[in-house]
Structures are given as structure tokens and as C-alpha cells.
Amino acid sequence: METIRIGFLGCGNIGCGVYRLLQTHGEAMRANEGVAFDIGAILVRDVAKKRSWAIPASLLTDRAEDVLDNPDIAIVMEFMGGEQPAASYMIRALKAGKSIVTANKMALATHWDEIVSAARESGAGLYYEASVCGAIPIIRAINDSLQANRVTSLMGIINGTTNYILSRMSSEGADYARVLADAQRLGLAEPDPTADVEGYDAAYKLSILSTLAFHRHVPVDCVYREGITGISAIDVACGKEFGLTLKLLAVAKEENGVIQARVHPTFVPDHHPLASVSDAFNAVYVNGDACGEMMFYGRGAGDMPTASALVSDLIKAAKAKRHELPAVHSAAERMADDWTCVHFVRMMAKDEPGVLSKVAGQFADEGVSIASMVQKGRCNSDGRVQLVFLTHRASERSIRSALARIDGDLASELHIIRVENE
Ligand SMILES: NC(=O)c1ccc[n+]([C@@H]2O[C@H](COP(=O)([O-])OP(=O)(O)OC[C@H]3O[C@@H](n4cnc5c(N)ncnc54)[C@H](OP(=O)(O)O)[C@@H]3O)[C@@H](O)[C@H]2O)c1
């Protein structure tokens, strides 16, 4: 059996996980898959740093060329993270004919065309299952199992940190700031949580998923993005009264050739399969014209779940007679800048006779009809009370126009959350 020499770019949480899995499961891989690997070099920033798994010092290097220019290394595994130099290193390796296995959604989403072109030109392999939803084989499912479908929509909980925060806000009625602080203490959120809580991480992943699902490149800057920092305990509590659960959803749909790709806080009905996905778990709910609805669920992060996807890709790369690239035919020409759904609208309205009918009148003038309304709590010291509406399906543009017409004297602190109930 041939032993394939591989190199690592990075050896932090994920790199140590991969090293560990190759050590502990190496024998089984030889027996079950007929492949054997040998690590040639591991690029890190600081070769003297203590690592979570014992890595032989002889393998560590701080010179990228020891991996990228080593002619014996056939497959490069990238888990150094960040956009650069990771993207340039991957392109350089691909151009040299080395296959890439990566966990890096940011570099892949932001340099998609260059990375895929480099692989196409050299014929080297490009494998990135671990870049979206850790251990969940969602990329394999879209590329290799659902080819006989036209995927019409996918909706995913694809960021574990925000799902943990929203799950605890829901189960405990806790405030965002308190749960975020807890998540940081537990290592579930970064000291700078921006990439997760502002939806950037989910937007990179949605760019990749929607590109594969619709066979047209959906650049990350075409993904509408809104994070969870504006969500309060009252939103979560009001949603519960309407039978709704709040999630940070990544939503991608194709209707009449127009693609929507958006990441934002979203209510789903309590009975929807995504409502029961709690804590740091991930799930992607896919709708195809032949397969119908299905949900992929599991651990979306962590060293060993992510290493599981990376090593699976490594085996796939090693066994491939010919590397397959994603069937992406063109850029998405038509991206939606408006969409239709039920909207949850919360505002502080003056507690006076006639106010409700004036507010409802503005919605009606924009063709938005109200399905239900609740008044929460008592008047505050400004004589205002919390009003919460659920609309019937309406375009977001109409909702925003209606809200823009509402006089600030009548109602303020206007706030919308989309509801996906299909
Ligand atoms: N953590 C997860 O649960 C998870 C899940 C899915 C995907 N991912 C992705 O996996 C990747 C790695 O994540 P991680 O958590 O393992 O990160 P990490 O612990 O910060 O590890 C990064 C590694 O890359 C090395 N590195 C970074 N920049 C470098 C540079 N310019 N030159 C040389 N070496 C450099 C670091 O070297 P030193 O060790 O010497 O500092 C470290 O070994 C990221 O793309 C992330 O998005 C992570």
C-alpha cells in the first residue's frame, strides 16, 4: 500500500485534532480504506508553543515553503484560518498540483473564484466539507447525493455560538449580554465575538452552501446579513406567545431564477424541526423537488467533529482517480433584494385611543395585513406601551415603507424579525 505524504498549514485546535485522529485511527484507515498517510511538515507561527496534543518538534516549521514547495507532499491540509495568507497558500499549493483539504470558510468564501480556478487549471483536488457545519456531511450531501434534485431552498442553523446564546435566552429568559459573557467564559464564544454574533461566519458558510445548491456563484457580499446583537429577551418571550422559536437562520431560496441568500434572526414555528436544534448544535433543512424535505443535524464545530470531516476529505482526496470540482456554471446574475414572509413587528406605542388604528392604517396603505397583535406589560414613564404584531406574508420592502411612515410621536423603537413558517 502506498503511503501518501501530507503537510499541515496550522496546528491549533483543529490541526491537533486531525493529528490525533490520524494517530488513533491510522490502522483502521489502512484496513478499511486502503490508505496510509505520513506527515511531512507542519506550518505554525510559533514552533516553541505548547500544543494540546504531543506533536513531534521535528515536524514543526515556521517556513511556509517547507510545506508548499516540498515536492514529496501531495496533499496539503489547511486549518490556519483567516483570509490571508491562507488563501494565497492554498492557491500556491493547488497551482503546484497539490490537493487541498480545508476547514477555512472565510478564505474559501472570499476567494472562491481564484481557489476553484487554481484547482481546475492544475487538476488538483479541492475538499472543504469541514468549512461548513463541522462534522455534518452537508457538502457531500449536496454535491454527491442530491444531484437528481433541483434544490429549491435551504435553511440552516450554521453557527453554534449564536445558537447557544439564543437557546439559553429562550430557556432562561436571560438577556443577550449575560449569556454572551457566559459563553465567552465557557470558551463557546471568542473574546471578540463579532464574527459569530454579527452573522459574518454564517454568511461565509451560506455563500458556499448556496453556490453549491444552486450551481451559481453567490459571493459573500451578496448575502444579506444581520446579527443577533439587537435581540432582547422581550423578543424571545413575545415570540413564545405566538408559538415561535428564535434562531439565527441562514436562508437560501431560488424562485424563478432569482436567488435569495440571507442571514438574520428568524422565528420558526415551535413544531418546525429547526426549532428543536438547541445549544451549540447545527442543522441544515433542505428542500429538493424530488427528495422533499430533509434535515442534517450534528456538531458544527469543535476539534474532533471538525477533524472527522477533514480526515474523511483527506481519504476521499487520496482515493480519487480524478478530482471532481463543484458544478458551478456562472455567477448568480439575479440576487433578490426583497423577499416575502411573515414579519414580527415590535414597537413602543403611545397608550392613547386611536393610536392602534393609525398604526394599522399605515400597514394597510402598504398592502400589509395584520394577522395578530398583543400588548405587552404596562405603560412606561413616557406613556408608551409595547405592541407586537404578526403580519400575514408581505414583502419586506412594504413592511419597511409602512414603518417609515409611522410618526415617531405615535410609536418608536420599531423593530422587525422575519418568520419562516414553510
Ligand atoms: N475551532 C473550530 O471548532 C472550527 C470548526 C470548523 C472550522 N474551523 C476552521 O478551522 C480553522 C482553524 O481553526 P482553529 O480553531 O484550529 O484555529 P487556531 O487554534 O487559532 O489555530 C490556527 C493555527 O494556524 C497557525 N497559524 C495561524 N496563522 C499563521 C501564519 N500566518 N503562519 C503560520 N501559522 C499560522 C497557528 O500557529 P500557532 O499555533 O503557532 O499560533 C495555529 O497553529 C479556521 O479556518 C476555522 O474557521 C474551526
The ligand as a Tripos MOL2 file, in Angstrom:
@<TRIPOS>MOLECULE
LIG
   48    52     1     0     0
SMALL
NO_CHARGES

@<TRIPOS>ATOM
      1 N1        -12.3970   25.6610   16.0230 N.am      1 LIG1
      2 C1        -13.4590   25.0680   15.4620 C.2       1 LIG1
      3 O1        -14.3260   24.4870   16.1260 O.2       1 LIG1
      4 C2        -13.6000   25.1020   13.9510 C.ar      1 LIG1
      5 C3        -14.6700   24.4380   13.3410 C.ar      1 LIG1
      6 C4        -14.7780   24.4270   11.9450 C.ar      1 LIG1
      7 C5        -13.8220   25.0820   11.1920 C.ar      1 LIG1
      8 N2        -12.7970   25.7310   11.8240 N.ar      1 LIG1
      9 C6        -11.8100   26.4320   10.9950 C.3       1 LIG1
     10 O2        -10.5540   25.7960   11.1690 O.3       1 LIG1
     11 C7         -9.5150   26.7660   11.0490 C.3       1 LIG1
     12 C8         -8.5830   26.6820   12.2590 C.3       1 LIG1
     13 O3         -9.2830   26.8850   13.4460 O.3       1 LIG1
     14 P1         -8.5670   26.6370   14.8630 P.3       1 LIG1
     15 O4         -9.6500   26.7690   15.8790 O.co2     1 LIG1
     16 O5         -7.7660   25.3940   14.8380 O.co2     1 LIG1
     17 O6         -7.5810   27.9050   14.9400 O.3       1 LIG1
     18 P2         -6.3250   28.0930   15.8980 P.3       1 LIG1
     19 O7         -6.4410   27.2330   17.1100 O.co2     1 LIG1
     20 O8         -6.1450   29.5600   16.0650 O.co2     1 LIG1
     21 O9         -5.0900   27.5210   15.0370 O.3       1 LIG1
     22 C9         -4.5210   28.2080   13.9650 C.3       1 LIG1
     23 C10        -3.1680   27.5750   13.6480 C.3       1 LIG1
     24 O10        -2.6190   28.1770   12.4880 O.3       1 LIG1
     25 C11        -1.3120   28.6910   12.7820 C.3       1 LIG1
     26 N3         -1.1970   29.9570   12.0510 N.ar      1 LIG1
     27 C12        -2.0880   30.9710   12.0070 C.ar      1 LIG1
     28 N4         -1.6380   31.9600   11.2210 N.ar      1 LIG1
     29 C13        -0.4280   31.5680   10.7810 C.ar      1 LIG1
     30 C14         0.5450   32.1520    9.9160 C.ar      1 LIG1
     31 N5          0.3640   33.3600    9.3690 N.pl3     1 LIG1
     32 N6          1.6730   31.4460    9.6610 N.ar      1 LIG1
     33 C15         1.8750   30.2270   10.2000 C.ar      1 LIG1
     34 N7          0.9920   29.6130   11.0090 N.ar      1 LIG1
     35 C16        -0.1450   30.2810   11.2970 C.ar      1 LIG1
     36 C17        -1.2530   28.8700   14.2860 C.3       1 LIG1
     37 O11         0.0990   28.7580   14.7110 O.3       1 LIG1
     38 P3          0.4740   28.8140   16.3000 P.3       1 LIG1
     39 O12        -0.1530   27.6040   16.8920 O.co2     1 LIG1
     40 O13         1.9600   28.7540   16.3400 O.co2     1 LIG1
     41 O14        -0.1140   30.0960   16.8040 O.co2     1 LIG1
     42 C18        -2.1420   27.7030   14.7620 C.3       1 LIG1
     43 O15        -1.3740   26.5320   14.8570 O.3       1 LIG1
     44 C19       -10.2070   28.1100   10.8440 C.3       1 LIG1
     45 O16       -10.3180   28.3780    9.4560 O.3       1 LIG1
     46 C20       -11.5920   27.8740   11.4180 C.3       1 LIG1
     47 O17       -12.5840   28.7070   10.8310 O.3       1 LIG1
     48 C21       -12.6540   25.7470   13.1740 C.ar      1 LIG1
@<TRIPOS>BOND
     1     1     2 1
     2     2     3 2
     3     2     4 1
     4     4     5 ar
     5     4    48 ar
     6     5     6 ar
     7     6     7 ar
     8     7     8 ar
     9     8     9 1
    10     8    48 ar
    11     9    10 1
    12     9    46 1
    13    10    11 1
    14    11    12 1
    15    11    44 1
    16    12    13 1
    17    13    14 1
    18    14    15 2
    19    14    16 1
    20    14    17 1
    21    17    18 1
    22    18    19 2
    23    18    20 1
    24    18    21 1
    25    21    22 1
    26    22    23 1
    27    23    24 1
    28    23    42 1
    29    24    25 1
    30    25    26 1
    31    25    36 1
    32    26    27 ar
    33    26    35 ar
    34    27    28 ar
    35    28    29 ar
    36    29    30 ar
    37    29    35 ar
    38    30    31 1
    39    30    32 ar
    40    32    33 ar
    41    33    34 ar
    42    34    35 ar
    43    36    37 1
    44    36    42 1
    45    37    38 1
    46    38    39 2
    47    38    40 1
    48    38    41 1
    49    42    43 1
    50    44    45 1
    51    44    46 1
    52    46    47 1
@<TRIPOS>SUBSTRUCTURE
     1 LIG1         1 GROUP 0 **** ****
